[in-house]
Amino acid sequence: MSYKKLQSESFNPNNLESMIPAEEAAKIYHTNYVRNARAIGVMWQVLTTVFAIIDMVVFIQPYWIGDSVNTPQAGYFGLFHYCIGNAITGELTCKGSALDFGSIPSGAFKTAMFFVGISMLLVVACIVCFSLFFFCNSGTVYKICAWLQMASGGCMVIGCLIYPDGWDSSEVKRMCGQRTDKYKLGNCTVRWAFILAIISIMDSLILAFLAFTLGNRQDQLLPEDFEIEEKE
């Protein structure tokens, strides 16, 4: 048998499967999967942190609705804090605090603030759960975080739906005009914080889906007939 023939047979890809034992193939599969899963998991954690920051900004910033060129007064409203301009001087007078429910001009605003606040706390709890990766099964942690993110998105949906119910308050009508009513903004416009809240809903659903996918893939890491020894 010639040297070239021996060389071609030794490097034949069809013989690769017979050269690698099943256990060794399983270990290679496991190593490659872990690398890919870690990369995707890190990306998911970064995006979850960004989601938490978005929720905090949405909760704190008072730019859910605001004035336009046709409004009687200048100003803007958030979940609890709002500012309305003086008709004579044009100076803004600001009121409202998350710690003082009496200063919030509408019951709907109070309810919306509650649900958006719960949404923010849930995603913060998800970030706290990252520490469980050191102690618990990764698939379980991903699924816990997925449920927290879904609940966070659900609370944000409720907050966004309830908030326009408070547009008929006297303070909002003072800025937006008497044509303003529930779910009818009159001369005012929707500002960037409200739009960001809607975007965060889509963000939470995407992150929850990704977390469920990562969790299920962790549970189905290898076929049942393969057993991988734990790292020493």
Salt bridges, closest charged atoms under 4 A:
GLU23 OE2 - LYS27 NZ 3.83
ASP67 OD1 - ARG191 NH2 2.68
ASP165 OD1 - LYS182 NZ 3.91
GLU171 OE1 - ARG174 NH1 3.46
ASP219 OD2 - LYS143 NZ 2.49
